Every structure is written in C-alpha cells, then in structure tokens.
Amino acid sequence: MLAIKEGLGIPVKFIGVGEQIDDLQPFDAQDFARALFDSNE
C-alpha cells in the first residue's frame, strides 16, 4: 500500500478490513501506524 502511494502518488482513502464491500473503512495513517507498533498483543 505504501509503495503504491509513494510510487504512483495515489492517496490511500480507504482500507479493507474484510472480504466484502461493506468492510471498507476510511484510512487513517496515524491509527494504522499505531496498530502496527502496538505492543499490547
């Protein structure tokens, strides 16, 4: 995702959290980064 945004200059507006169209959610870069580095799990 980040490589596509950087390489093509296309903004990330939504992120899929499942397999259905209803599983798209607005993308928040801070929330995404926080979830990557969350050590609570």
trRosetta pair geometry for C-beta under 8 A, 3 or more apart (Angstrom, degrees):
i j d omega theta_ij theta_ji phi_ij phi_ji
1 4 6.0 -55 -151 33 28 110
1 5 6.5 25 153 -15 62 107
1 12 6.0 52 177 -99 109 142
1 15 7.7 14 -128 -112 157 98
2 5 5.6 -54 -147 38 35 112
2 6 6.1 29 156 -15 68 110
3 6 5.9 -58 -142 43 29 107
3 7 5.7 19 163 -12 67 117
4 7 6.1 -59 -132 45 23 104
4 8 5.6 -18 -180 21 63 117
4 10 6.2 -39 145 52 93 115
5 8 7.1 -68 -121 55 13 82
5 9 7.3 46 -180 -119 49 12
5 10 5.9 -106 -112 69 53 65
5 11 6.7 52 -135 -119 104 25
5 12 5.5 -55 -79 -30 130 99
6 9 7.8 8 -176 -67 15 47
12 15 7.0 36 170 -66 114 87
12 27 4.8 -62 132 91 97 169
12 29 7.7 112 71 -75 120 91
13 26 6.9 -54 166 -141 65 68
13 27 5.9 155 152 25 13 109
14 24 4.6 12 174 -177 131 108
14 25 6.6 149 -155 74 79 29
14 26 6.1 -60 -103 -106 66 33
14 27 5.7 -162 -108 -24 8 94
15 24 7.2 150 73 -151 29 63
15 25 5.9 -28 62 64 80 83
15 26 7.9 16 17 121 81 16
15 27 4.5 105 -25 -91 99 93
15 32 7.1 152 -55 -91 164 123
16 19 7.9 66 174 -87 121 22
16 23 5.7 54 -161 110 73 102
16 24 5.7 -37 -95 -94 64 67
16 25 8.0 141 -107 17 18 73
17 23 5.0 -138 65 176 69 95
17 24 7.6 155 14 -102 79 18
17 25 5.7 22 -9 2 123 118
18 22 7.7 -20 69 82 130 72
18 23 3.0 -131 50 -124 100 155
19 23 6.5 72 37 16 30 153
20 23 4.9 110 60 -11 71 103
21 24 6.4 -26 -177 -6 49 111
27 32 6.7 4 -166 -44 85 133
28 31 4.0 53 90 17 113 114
28 32 6.5 169 85 -17 57 86
29 32 5.6 -56 -145 37 31 114
29 33 6.2 28 159 -16 67 107
30 33 6.0 -54 -145 39 29 107
30 34 6.2 32 155 -21 63 109
31 34 5.6 -56 -145 37 29 114
31 35 6.3 30 156 -20 65 106
32 35 5.9 -56 -151 34 28 109
32 36 6.7 31 151 -23 62 104
33 36 5.6 -51 -152 29 35 115
33 37 6.6 1 162 7 66 110
34 37 6.6 -79 -150 51 26 89
34 38 6.1 50 153 -57 67 97
35 38 5.6 -29 -140 -5 32 121
38 41 6.5 58 110 2 102 98
